[in-house]
Amino acid sequence: MEQVLAKQTIGDSEKVIKGKSLWIDAWYRLKRDKIAVASLIIVIFYILIAVLSACGLLAANWAEEVGPSYAAPSADYWLGTDIFGRSVLRKVIHGTQVAISVGFFSSIIAIPIGIALGAVAGYFGGWIDELVVWFYTVFSSIPGIMLLMSIAFILGKGITTVYIALGLTTWIGLARLIRGEVIKHRDREYIQAASSIGLGHGRKLFKHILPNVSHIVIINTSLQFQVAIKSEVILSYLGLGVSGQPSWGTMIDDAKLELARGVWWQLAGATVAMFVVVLAFNILGDALRDSLDPKLKGK
Amino acid sequence: MNSSWNYIIRRILYLIPVLLGVCFLIFILFNVVAGDPVYLLLGKHASVEQAAELREQLGLNKPLFMQYLDVVKSAFTFDFGRSWSTKQEISSMMIQGAIPSLTLTIPAFVISTILSVLFAILVAFYRGKGIDLFIRVTCICMMSISVLVYILVFQNYLAYEFGLFEISGYEYGFPDFVPYVILPIIIWVVLTLGPDIRFYRTMILDEIYQDYVRTARAKGLNEKKVMLKHVLRNAMIPIVTYTVVQLPFLLLGSLLLESFFSIPGLGGMTITALNSSDFPVLKAMTILSAIGIAVFTLIQDILYTVVDPRVKLQ
């Protein structure tokens, strides 16, 4: 994979630049897409806010009462206050931390499962493949939301539950993609070459095949974050979400009772914050696929 | 022909290990990990004798393997026992709940499929032009808002403030249910339009870059004919098979829409069961949905091989 000859057209002249890796090549292509770069900056900005909030440097005092109950947005309270007179802005910031952490930790659970099962199934084939395919067919036969609900229900309310439930339900797509991709690479010449110099399965799989399919993981992670962020909201509505701290899900769920009283700012704050980052992940995911998937090169 | 029958039969037989696996997963979740539900039902102050009696009644004192067999038996006989909270037969609850669910999901599904295929054809025809970009951006924006926000905002403003629709409730019988399902249908369509248009557009564009399309153009056919006669016919294969896999979800209804609009369908039933820790109903709904998905995925696979001779059987 490393030594891909990349053609880059500059004006009318065609130059052949040698030795550019897929990643560098992809980065150049991504950089040309202004909207994708903007999305990347937005994602980094959200992660920064989440990290600052997790370190207690930002909105650590979200529980503090800053004004009257349900104050509308004004110069004093930028996004208004909630029923307990807490700042909605601080809750949105703390919610960012929850959202990013849900995406991050569910990825940490889902990605290793997906890679391991997909790679082993695709590489070894035979009964191992049958077993893994059966395993993920079983998981995917249960509608995602039902499985998510059941796992969250059984583990009980709390943020760890959200991580685990999402992690255990989102690895299937990745496993399937990795398996398909590994099957394509398994019989290629470079693997035959690796076999001929006496490399073992482990080295062939980890050193040679996996780096060639790792772009799928990157694309998938972008998708994972937005699925996780959206699912957190649904789990909150079902009473299975985060408890004891504000999240976008609980804020949106609170709006059930607030909207009829004309209190729209908590819903609006959480929705806009979520909209921007999910949109950014959406666009980034598409852009990453376009720039990392070599099949589409030049299209 | 012989080999395709072979494939179909093998594919049907494959349902058995899949369903056994689903039962095992449900068994692990509800019978092993979930722990003892007896005190959930009786309250904390129940006596030991009461607890033992209830355990006996619910079959929870059987060895684990027998409990697993009970789950498997329910999946193959559709006898899911009784609900813990309403004491009704679950199978009859399901039959009752299916009708309200279908009155919501079938029209919603038909409308959203027609609309999204039409939009997809439109954007594929004008690919790269302004209208394509506009619709794609709109789709991606619509997909970035939480389901819950759509429901809350539409219900509050369109139904409650402006009084255009019923806020919630349901009535059985043909013309009576209509006013109650209109707003949920609109929300369903809004929710599915984004992802569906994007998906169908990709399906159509996959065909547009094929060689036979270039040939058709080279013959001098105009773009409209190429699209409608050549591209669309081939693109319909994945589109139709994709809609087939959606069908079991129609029966299951919509969890969130039904619960917000108090429609007494299967989706709403599931949420109620969740809130009252009604294990048998949750298990039954999970099994039913898994059977539905497994069967319709099978139908999709078979359809694929029948409709598209290029698909190799193995």
Interface residues (C-beta under 8 A of the other chain):
Chain A: W134 F135 T137 V138 F139 S140 S141 I142 P143 I145 M146 L147 M149 S150 I151 F153 I154 L155 Q226 K230 V233 I234 Y237 L238 G239 W248 G249 I252 D253 A255 K256 L259 A260 L267 T271 M274 F275 V278 L279 N282 I283
Chain B: P17 V18 L19 G21 V22 F24 L25 I26 L29 F30 V33 A34 I140 C141 M143 S144 I145 S146 V147 L148 V149 L152 V153 N156 Y160 F249 L252 L255 L256 T270 I271 L274 N275 S277 L282 M285 T286 S289 A290 I293 A294 T297
